[in-house]
Amino acid sequence: MMNEIIKNAISDSIENCDVKVEGEESKYTVHIISDVFLGKSTVEKHQIVYAALDKYIKSGEIHALTIKALTIDESNQTR
């Protein structure tokens, strides 16, 4: 259930994104593909994702978060 909440929170904050969430027990990995990340550094990409999940991080529902944030072009290059 938390996986779906995380996916929805990211989708609501980042337009036109493809989101996959894995994990359980407050430890999650998110894979996000969106052109909102164009021209952004890794830190800037992570800040965007952290902002979307801030309330869940602060509440402790998310304790550990691994972020894989890619643009569409970056995603196509890794396939």
C-alpha positions in Angstrom: 0.0 0.0 0.0 2.8 2.5 0.8 4.3 1.7 -2.6 1.1 3.0 -4.2 1.1 6.1 -2.0 4.7 6.9 -2.9 3.9 6.4 -6.6 0.9 8.7 -6.4 2.7 11.4 -4.5 5.5 11.5 -7.1 3.1 11.4 -10.0 1.1 14.3 -8.5 4.2 16.4 -8.1 6.1 15.5 -11.3 4.1 15.9 -14.5 4.4 13.3 -17.3 6.5 10.9 -15.4 6.8 7.1 -15.3 7.2 5.9 -11.8 8.1 2.5 -10.4 8.4 1.9 -6.6 10.0 -1.1 -4.9 10.5 -1.9 -1.3 8.8 -2.4 2.1 9.1 -1.6 5.8 10.0 2.0 5.2 12.9 1.2 2.8 12.1 2.0 -0.8 13.7 2.5 -4.2 12.0 4.8 -6.7 12.7 4.7 -10.5 11.4 7.9 -12.1 11.6 8.8 -15.8 10.7 12.4 -16.7 12.0 15.3 -18.8 11.5 17.5 -15.7 15.0 16.3 -14.9 16.5 17.8 -18.1 19.6 19.9 -17.3 19.4 19.0 -13.6 22.3 17.7 -11.5 21.8 14.5 -9.5 21.4 16.6 -6.3 18.7 18.7 -8.0 16.9 15.6 -9.3 16.9 14.2 -5.7 15.6 17.5 -4.3 12.6 17.3 -6.6 11.8 13.8 -5.5 12.4 14.6 -1.8 10.0 17.5 -2.0 7.3 15.2 -3.3 7.8 12.8 -0.5 8.6 15.2 2.3 5.7 14.5 4.6 6.3 10.7 4.4 10.0 11.1 5.2 9.3 13.4 8.1 6.7 11.0 9.5 9.1 8.1 9.3 6.9 6.2 6.9 9.9 6.4 4.5 13.2 5.8 6.4 15.6 4.9 3.5 15.1 6.1 -0.1 17.1 5.2 -3.1 16.4 7.4 -6.1 16.9 6.6 -9.7 15.8 9.7 -11.6 16.4 9.8 -15.4 15.3 11.9 -18.4 13.6 10.0 -21.2 16.8 10.1 -23.2 18.9 8.8 -20.3 16.4 6.0 -19.8 16.6 5.0 -23.5 20.4 5.0 -23.4 20.4 2.5 -20.4 18.2 0.0 -22.2 
